[in-house]
Amino acid sequence: MLEEWKTVTRKTKRRIEKENNTSSNCVEILSNINFTRSDIQHGISKVEKASEELIESAFFHKFCKYIETVLIKYENDCHEETSMLNEIVCYGLGSVSNSYIARYQLAMLILLLKFLSQRTGNNCGNKLIPCYVYDPIFNNFDVAILENFKLKVLSENEEGRRKGSSEHGISIFYMIHCDKFLYDNLLCENLENRTMDKIIVIGNSFKTMWERLPESVLKNEYKFIYKIISEDLVSETMLDNWKDNDAIFNDTSIHCFRKFSLT
């Protein structure tokens, strides 16, 4: 298991932007930032402005439609009630105090959380579905902004090794532009625990990885990504770009899986 999130040789623009410090020692990082209440409010306002821009877009409404379709299929297949969406987990968001890309991805996460909470009836009295976030780059300024939106910052680096939340219901993993090993760790954990049908992954297109990476690289370095694609075990819906030259949501898909395991 890796001790911290590590960068790779080929870096996307977003990964370059947020890689100022990738230490998993959050306490050390959190001690470095000084800010005022006014700074926090300014940061919150930037996220809210991004939310206002997104919620009016055709991109967001298509995104909700795709998510709704996936959830209806899950509910029909499993004979579950809509309230069985248990949690949203976000990895690799980036520093919302330093990155406009991270702010827009956070804005989309918040809108998704509200949409799903309303759908399940959990938004009465502003009660939201539990949403957990983690990135080793978070500083205490980021945490203050995230907690304002009722997001729960995880205290340890799970390295993507988190299984679907329960026997009944599902977990949505929001992992836009994450490193491939995080997706691979997530798939490994849920394969081993036979919970693949309990997760939905919103993140980089697995199909695109298959097309762009040599088969030998997938087999040797990302064998669980290779397994689910080569054995046709994943259903993928790719999102349109939000804007031309979109560096925020490009190459993003919604992935769901049928029940299967390593054995």
QUIKAMO-V352579 format. One line per field, one symbol per residue. phi: phi as a letter, one per 30 degrees, with the letter a starting at -180 (. if undefined). A space follows every 10 residues. Layout:
phi = ???
This chain:
phi = .ddadcdcdd cdeddddccd acdddddddd dcccacdddd dddddddddd ddddddcded ddeddddddd dddedddchc dddddcabbc cidjdddbbd ddddddeddd dddddddddd iccdiidcee bcbaaddecd dedddddeci ccdddbddhi dbcedadcjb ccccbdiddd dddddddedd ddchbddcbb ccaedddded dccdeddddd cbdddedddd chcbcbcddd ddbdhdccbd icbccbbcda bdc
